[in-house]
Amino acid sequence: MKRKRHSAEEIIRKLHEADADLASGLPIEQVCRKLEVSEATFHRWRALYGGMKMPEMKRLKELEKENARLKRIVADLELDKAILKEVLGGKY
């Protein structure tokens, strides 16, 4: 089976489709086949994104991006601090 990366929006859309299909009585195997994903992937998606709506997902992505930016800033500051300590020769 060809491997495809799904965006978060696609995953949420597919989970909503799956919920509707499961509510109509389709077994989970058929729902997964219709979505073209394995059962393991379906359950993993449900654990990660279950019950999430699009605005919540967008906010989560924004927070993840901001968190990555802040981590880079902290890493740069720690590097600068280490360089300054080395230049001073351990004398504070």
Secondary structure, 3 states (H helix, E strand, C coil): CCCCCCCHHHHHHHHHHHHHHHHCCCCHHHHHHHHCCCHHHHHHHHHHHCCCCHHHHHHHHHHHHHHHHHHHHHHHHHHHHHHHHHHHCCCC
